């Protein structure tokens, strides 16, 4: 059934279904009739209306606006009157105006300082919980550590292998094209091996860890925070940092060096596939790697990877512990964990690069 409109001087009769689909044809004539009756008595007959929704109620509000006052309603039920009052209240709310707020440099610096202070405070809580671990050993559950290590390391091996092979293939192929012009094809093995082991291996493993585990840590702890499970632990006298943060922190420190070595190995395999296809024998590739890559390169990369893992886990857990309320809070925390983990790993990698250069490592 459609909406129908009948107008006579001083009277507007509406009938049928006044919903979003059917109100449009009668909208303009009803407004015109209300304007024509301005300054006179006006009655709106609603007895024949069989269906209402917000669009029909809004039409009544527009009729009142066009008439300049509230007309007399005939056949209006209590439900229609209540809905009309709600529409009136909603129309009284002024729309937001003006340009969007642009943060000043002072606000940006204050926000950065607050985030840095919160991060340092959380780091202090984690260090204190680690120092108090012998006293709070009953709060620390080993099964949580093994579960976090399984999720962060073991289940990430297929992705690490795939990414490592692809990175090795791409680096070798892109390096082979310019090096071949100088007859230095064999030195592609040196270039890719040193790049992977010293820099790209730990950094790419950190990116994978931040994307997979950092977000997972934030989502898990954030969900517990939203469900007030963290508050329940505190009420029972249990330390949430010891129970929730330390297992994940220690697990990532353990698995990150292994992930880095797996990625390095996969990258070298990918590089070897390209060089073997170019006619360089595997023995020559192995000799070049053994001659140029020293144990210090691997040890430094493993040390970096352990620091990256601890940082990413700390960022993810802190994002989870700082989760607010509402349905979007967990998603926001997971996003902050990924972005913060990747940025932290890159910044730390730059610091390590400068330190290793100054130390001659």
BELKA-V823035 format. One record per backbone hydrogen bond with DSSP energy under -0.5 kcal/mol. NH is the residue of the N-H (numbers start at 1). CO is the residue of the C=O. E is the energy in kcal/mol with one decimal. If there is no record, write none. Layout:
nh=(NH;NH)
co=(CO;CO)
e=(E;E)
This chain:
nh=(4;6;8;11;12;13;14;14;15;16;18;18;19;23;27;27;28;30;31;32;33;34;35;36;37;38;40;43;44;45;45;46;46;48;49;50;51;53;56;57;58;59;60;61;62;63;64;65;66;67;68;69;71;72;73;74;74;81;82;83;84;85;86;87;88;89;90;91;92;92;93;93;103;108;109;110;111;112;113;114;115;116;117;118;119;120;121;122;123;124;125;126;127;128;129;130;131;132;133;135;136;137;139;140;140;141;142;144;145;146;147;148;149;150;151;152;153;154;155;156;157;157;160;161;162;163;164;165;166;167;168;169;170;171;172;173;174;175;176;177;178;179;180;181;181;182;183;184;187;188;189;191;192;193;194;195;196;197;198;199;200;201;203;204;205;206;207;208;209;210;211;212;213;214;215;216;217;218;219;220;221;222;223;224;225;226;227;228;229;230;232;233;234;235;236;237;238;240;243;244;245;245;246;248;249;250;251;252;253;254;255;256;257;258;259;260;261;262;263;264;265;266;267;268;269;270;271;272;273;274;275;276;277;278;279;280;281;285;286;287;288;289;290;291;292;293;294;297;298;299;300;301;302;303;304;305;306;307;308;309;310;311;312;313;314;315;316;317;318;319;320;321;322;323;329;332;333;334;335;336;337;338;339;340;341;342;343;344;345;346;347;348;349;350;351;352;353;354;355;356;357;358;359;360;360;361)
co=(15;13;11;8;43;6;12;45;4;48;16;51;17;19;23;24;24;26;27;28;29;30;31;32;33;35;37;10;72;12;43;44;74;14;46;16;16;18;18;53;54;55;56;57;58;59;60;61;62;63;64;64;69;42;71;44;72;77;78;79;80;81;82;83;84;85;86;87;88;89;89;90;101;104;105;106;107;108;109;110;111;112;113;114;115;116;117;118;119;120;121;122;123;124;125;126;127;128;130;132;132;134;136;136;137;139;140;141;141;142;143;144;145;146;147;148;149;149;150;153;153;154;156;157;158;159;160;161;162;163;164;165;166;167;168;169;170;171;172;173;174;175;176;177;178;179;180;179;184;185;186;187;188;189;190;191;192;193;194;195;195;196;199;200;201;202;203;204;205;206;207;208;209;209;210;212;213;214;215;216;217;218;219;220;221;222;223;225;224;224;228;229;230;231;232;234;233;238;239;240;240;241;241;244;245;246;247;248;249;250;251;252;253;254;255;256;257;258;259;260;261;262;263;264;265;266;267;268;269;270;271;272;273;274;276;275;279;281;282;283;284;285;286;287;288;289;292;294;294;295;296;297;298;299;300;301;302;303;304;305;306;307;308;309;310;311;312;313;314;315;316;317;318;320;326;328;329;330;331;332;333;334;335;336;337;338;339;340;341;342;343;344;345;346;347;348;349;350;351;352;353;354;355;356;357;356)
e=(-2.9;-2.3;-2.5;-2.8;-2.7;-3.4;-0.6;-2.6;-1.9;-2.2;-0.7;-2.5;-1.2;-2.3;-0.8;-0.9;-0.7;-1.9;-2.2;-2.5;-2.3;-2.0;-2.3;-2.2;-1.3;-1.4;-2.3;-1.7;-3.3;-3.1;-0.6;-0.6;-3.7;-0.7;-1.5;-2.7;-1.1;-0.9;-0.6;-2.0;-2.5;-1.7;-1.5;-1.8;-2.2;-2.3;-2.2;-2.1;-2.7;-2.4;-2.1;-0.8;-0.6;-2.5;-0.5;-2.9;-0.5;-2.1;-2.4;-2.5;-2.5;-2.0;-1.9;-2.3;-2.2;-2.2;-2.4;-2.2;-0.9;-0.5;-0.6;-0.9;-0.6;-2.4;-2.5;-2.5;-2.6;-2.5;-2.7;-2.4;-2.4;-2.5;-2.4;-2.6;-2.3;-2.4;-2.4;-2.4;-2.4;-2.4;-2.1;-2.3;-2.5;-2.5;-2.4;-2.2;-2.3;-2.0;-0.9;-0.7;-2.2;-0.6;-1.6;-0.7;-0.7;-0.6;-0.6;-0.8;-1.2;-2.5;-2.2;-2.5;-2.5;-2.3;-2.4;-2.7;-2.7;-1.1;-2.6;-0.7;-0.5;-1.3;-2.6;-2.9;-2.3;-2.7;-2.6;-2.5;-2.2;-2.7;-2.5;-2.5;-2.7;-2.8;-2.3;-2.5;-2.7;-2.1;-2.2;-1.4;-0.7;-1.8;-1.9;-0.5;-0.8;-1.0;-1.3;-2.4;-1.0;-1.7;-1.1;-2.2;-2.7;-2.2;-2.4;-2.2;-2.7;-2.6;-2.3;-1.6;-2.7;-3.1;-1.9;-3.0;-2.1;-1.9;-2.1;-2.3;-2.4;-2.6;-2.4;-2.6;-1.7;-2.3;-1.1;-0.9;-3.1;-2.0;-2.5;-2.8;-2.5;-2.3;-2.4;-1.8;-2.3;-2.6;-2.3;-1.2;-2.7;-1.0;-1.4;-1.9;-2.0;-2.3;-1.8;-1.5;-2.8;-0.7;-2.0;-2.9;-0.8;-1.0;-2.4;-0.6;-2.7;-2.9;-1.9;-2.0;-1.7;-1.7;-2.3;-2.2;-0.6;-0.6;-2.7;-2.4;-2.2;-2.3;-2.4;-2.6;-2.6;-2.5;-2.5;-2.4;-2.0;-2.3;-2.4;-2.5;-1.9;-1.4;-2.3;-2.9;-1.7;-1.0;-1.5;-2.3;-0.5;-1.6;-2.6;-2.3;-2.1;-2.1;-2.6;-1.9;-1.6;-2.6;-0.6;-1.3;-1.0;-2.6;-2.4;-1.8;-2.4;-2.2;-2.4;-2.6;-2.0;-1.8;-2.9;-2.7;-2.2;-2.4;-2.8;-2.4;-2.3;-2.6;-2.5;-2.7;-2.5;-2.2;-1.9;-2.7;-1.7;-1.4;-1.0;-2.2;-2.2;-2.3;-2.2;-2.4;-2.2;-2.1;-2.6;-2.7;-2.3;-2.3;-2.5;-2.4;-2.2;-2.2;-2.6;-2.7;-2.2;-2.0;-2.0;-2.8;-2.2;-2.1;-2.5;-3.1;-1.9;-2.4;-2.2;-0.7;-0.6;-2.5)
